Amino acid sequence: MNKTDLQKRTKSLGVRIYHLVQTLRSGHDSEVLGKQLLRCATSVGANYRAVCRARSTREFMAKLSICIEECDEVMFWLEFLEEIGYTKLEELRKEADELVAIFVSSRKTAEINLKSEH
């Protein structure tokens, strides 16, 4: 998978989460949960764009680590929503999980490459 495909996938995750947040029940608690979920989901795409523009391997790894953390937080909030009664979130959880796996694998490869440079 190339960086353009991943940019599309990470942005798509944010868009899909945006639409999910629009369907949450009204109320202060749902608003807080929705904001948390939307913030981390959109952060994945924004930070992945920064990964693609990294100026060094270390910067690449640092920004990729942010993507991993934010995507893992997306998974947390989706699991939380399921536990309080929301359904049909499996596809979003699967996408977030796949993205985390891709990012972790990329970071490991970058670590290996960094070690071999020295």
Helices and strands as residue ranges (DSSP letters): H 3-22, H 28-52, H 57-83, H 90-117
